[in-house]
Amino acid sequence: MYVLVCIGSSCHVRGSYEIMNILKSMVVEKNLDNQVEVRAAFCLGYCKEGITIKVDEQLVTGVTKDNLQEVFNKYVLKKVG
């Protein structure tokens, strides 16, 4: 599974690099590093919606540090578990 984190200008200023690093830590913490790869992606096209990630083909917009655990559980853990 691939998790792409937008690092385009709009997402970058909202903290997408931090989101990407937290996601990488979550993957390692759950011992999923052989199943899940977190990568940077240039603009995913939803700049007005906040930080955007793509889990395989599922787009998730409005990702923040506050909702990241919920997003991870719903879109990553449920698919690999």
N, C-alpha and C positions, 0 to 999 in steps of 0.2 A: 504494500500500500504506500502511496505517495501522499504527503501533505505538503502542499505548496503554500508559501506565505508571501503575499504581495509585498514587495519592497519598493514599489513605485513611489513617486514624490509624496503623494497624499498619505499613503499608508506609512511611509517612512517617518514623516513628521508626527504621526500619531503613535509611534512606538513599535512598529512591526518587527524591528530587529530584536527587541526585547521579547516580544511574543514568540518569535521563532526560537530564540534561545530557551525560553521556558518550555516550549513544546518539546524541544530536543531533550531537555532534562526529564520531562514527564515520560517520554518514550523509554529512556534508559532506566528510570526508576521502576517502570512496569516490566522491564526486561523484554521489550518489544523491538529492540534495535535490529533484530534480524528479520522483522516483519514490516516495520514502518520506517520510512525514510522522510525526514523533514528537509525540504529544500526551499531556497528563495526563488521567487518568480517575479519578473517585471510585470507591471500593471495587469491586473485581472479584469479591469474595466468597470469596477463598481466604486469609484473614488468617493462619491458622495455618501456611501453607505458605511464608511469607517473601514477599519482594517478588514481585509478580505483574505480568507484562506480557501483552498480547494482540497478536499479530501477525495482522492480518486476523481470522480466526475461531479461530486457534490460541492457547490459553492456555498460558503457560509460567510455572511457579511456582518459587520458590526462587532467584531471580536475585540474584546478588551481583557485586561488582566483580571477584572472582576468576574467575567463570565467564561474565562478560558477553561477552567476545570470542567464546567458543565459542557462546553463545546467538545472538549477532549473525550469526556465520558460518552456523549451522545454520538459523535461522528467517528471517533477512532476506536475506543474500547468495544463498543457494541459490534463493530464490523470485524474486529480481529478475534473477539472472544467467542 
